[in-house]
Amino acid sequence: MGIYVYSVVRASHPQRLDGLHGVGEPPATLRTVRTKMLSAVVSDAPEELRPKRRDLSAHQAVQEQLMADGTVLPLQFGFTTTDDDAVRAVLEDGADEFSERLQALDGCVEYHLKAAQDEDALLRQILQESDEARELNEEIRSGRSSPELPLALGELVSREVQARQDRLAAGVLDALRGFAREERSSQPTGNDFLNVSFLVERDNEKSFLDAEQDIAKELGEDFDLRLVGPLPAYSFV
């Protein structure tokens, strides 16, 4: 049977695990693997580990409880290894790196922001502001255009969308990064033009949240900003 690893904390962390349980069915018992400087919260790993709701919730509950009592390096769901000795060896070999990262995360939480713009509103904006796009569109609608024009318009609109979304993403990041200790951007998916995590000091949370609300109001109803947090700092481990 393998070992499921939830997170790494300093040895001095309270590590209150009362009332919590681990992943698996029946739920595994939580315990700690300790070294002089660090401690890992672990449990026996189930034979078949899948991201079921109950297991995801158990994993997250451990992170949130530890986060409430101090700084934590939360591992993503599903991290397993062979046995306690393997965990202990990793803690000892990486003691300096783990300690440095814990210091970097002290007093911080993660906020994750995704942003999208209504596609129809963006297209209207391009047609209103781009003379070339508007002229191409009018010629196509007249019925007198050549077959190449719709392709040309599509390529032009695609370039405009990318350029405008890049500027929007850069503007949002510039407005918020001053309120965060670190940021981590990921590739946006779907209609999103922004997918970023911020490491925010707890003392600065209100300022960060106020700034995000100001941006949402400034952008207007054609934009959808989805902010999630506070979270364990998964993106910064």
N, C-alpha and C positions, 0 to 999 in steps of 0.2 A: 504494500500500500504506500502511495506517495504522500507528499506533504503539500498542502495548499498554503500559499503565503499571501497574507492580506496587506501588510504594510511594515515599514521600518520606522522606529522612533528612537530617541535617545534612551539610554538605560535609566535615566532619571525621570522619564515620563511616567505618570501615575498608572497608565495601562489598565484603567478600570474596564473590565469586561463582564461584570455582573449583569445578568439579564439579557446578554447577547448570546447568539449561537452562530455556528459556522454554516458553511454550505453543505449540501447533501440531504438525503432522506434515508433515515432520520438525521436531523441536523447534527453536525459534528461539534464536539466540544472545543472551545478555543483555548489556546495556551500560548506561552511565549518561549522563544529561544533567545537566550541572553549571552552577551559578551560583556567585556568590561565597559565599553563605550556605548553599545547599541543593543537594541532588542527588536526582534521580529515577532509579529503576531501571526500565528499559524494554527492549522488544524489538520487532522487527517483528511486526505483528499478522497472524494467518492470515486468509485471505480469508473463511473461514467459521469463526466462533468459537462453539463450543457448550460447555456445561458437562460435558464428558466427564471421566471419572475421571482420566485421565492429565494433563489440563490443570488440573483442580482441584488435583491433587497437586503439579504443577509450581509453580503459583501459591503454594500454601501453603508449599512448601519454601523459596521465596525469602523469604517473610516470617519463617519460623522462623530461617533463617540470619542474616538481618539483625538480628532480635531478639536473637540470642545475642551479638551484638557491640555492641549499643547500642540507643538508642531509635529507633523506626520508626513512621511513619504508614502503616499498611497500607491499600491501596485494596481495595474489594470486587472479586471476580472479574468481568472483563468490561469494565473501563474502558479506552476507547481514545480517541485523538485523531488529528489529521491528520499531524503530523510533529514532529521534534525542536524546531523553533522554537516550535511551539505549547506544548510542554511547558515550554520555557525561559521563555516569556512568562508562563505561569501561576505558575511558581516565583518569578519576579521580582515580579509584581504582588501575589502573596500572601505575600511573604517574612515580613512581620511576623506574620500570622495563623498561618502554618505554624510559625514559630519558637516562638510562644506555646504552640501545641498540643504541640509536641515537648517543651517544658519541662514542661507539665502531665502528660505521660506518662512522664517520666523515672523509670527504676527501677521501672516498673509492668508488670503483665500483666493480662489479662482472664480472669475466671472467669464462666461462664454457668450459671445455675441455673434449672431448671424443677421444679415441684412439683405433685403430684396426690394426691388422696385417693380410696381405693376407694369407688366409688359405692354399693355395698350397705352398707358400713360407715357411710357418711354418712347414708343413708336410715334405717338402724336408729337412729342417734344422734338424728336429728330426731324420729322416732316415740317414742323414749324420753324425750326432754327437752321436747318441745312438747305440752302438754296438748291444745291445739286440734287439732293434727295427729293425735294418738293417738285422740281422740274421733271425728274424722271418719273415720279409717281403720276403727275398730271398727264404726261405723254402716254404712259401706259393706259391710263383710264380713258383717254380719248379714243382708243381703239386703233390708232394709226401707227403704233410703235412696232419696231422690229422684234423678233423673238429673243434677241439678246438683251433687251432692256430689262425685263424682270430679273434676269440673273445679275445684271449690273447693279440694279437697285438692291437686291438681296445682299450682295457683297458689300455695298456701301453701308447699308444699315448694320450689317454685322460688325464692320470696323467701327462705326459710330457707337454702337452698343458697348463694345469692348473698351473703347477709349473713355467713354463717359463713366462706365462702371469702375474703371481703374482710378479715375479722378475722384469719384465718390468714395471709394474704399480708402484712398490715401487721405482724403479730407477727414473721414471719421476717425481713422487711426491718429492723425495729427491732433485732433481735438481731444482724444481720450488718453493718449500715451503719457501725458504729463501727470495723470492721476494714478498711474500704475508703476510698479517696480519693474516688471518685465511684461513682454507680450510674446505670443506664439501664434503665427498665422498658418492656416491650413488652406488647401485648395477648396474654394467654394464649390458646391454642387447644386444641381437643379437651377432654380432661378436666382439663387443667392449671388451677390457680388462681394460678400464679405463673410469670412469664417475665421474668427480670431478669439484667442483666450488671453485674458489679462490677469496678472498676479497683482492683487490689490491689498495694500496694508489695511488692516481692520480700522485703524484710526482715520483712514482716508476713504472709507466706503461711502459715506454720505456724499462727499464731494464727487466721487466717481459716478454714483447713481444720479446725482443732480445733473452732471454734465451729459450723461447718456440721455436723460429726459429732454434736456435742452436741444440736443441734436435731433431727437425724434420730432420735436415740435417744429424745429426749423425746416426739416426735410418735408414734413407734411403728410397728408393722408395717403399719398400714392406710394409711400414707403412702409415696409414692414420690418421693424427692428425687434428681434427676439433675444432678450437677455436672460440668461439662466445663472443663478448663483444665490448665495455663496456656495461654492463647491470645494471639496478636497482638491488640492493642486495637482491633479493627474497630469496635466499638460506640461508641468515644470519639474517633473521628477527625472 
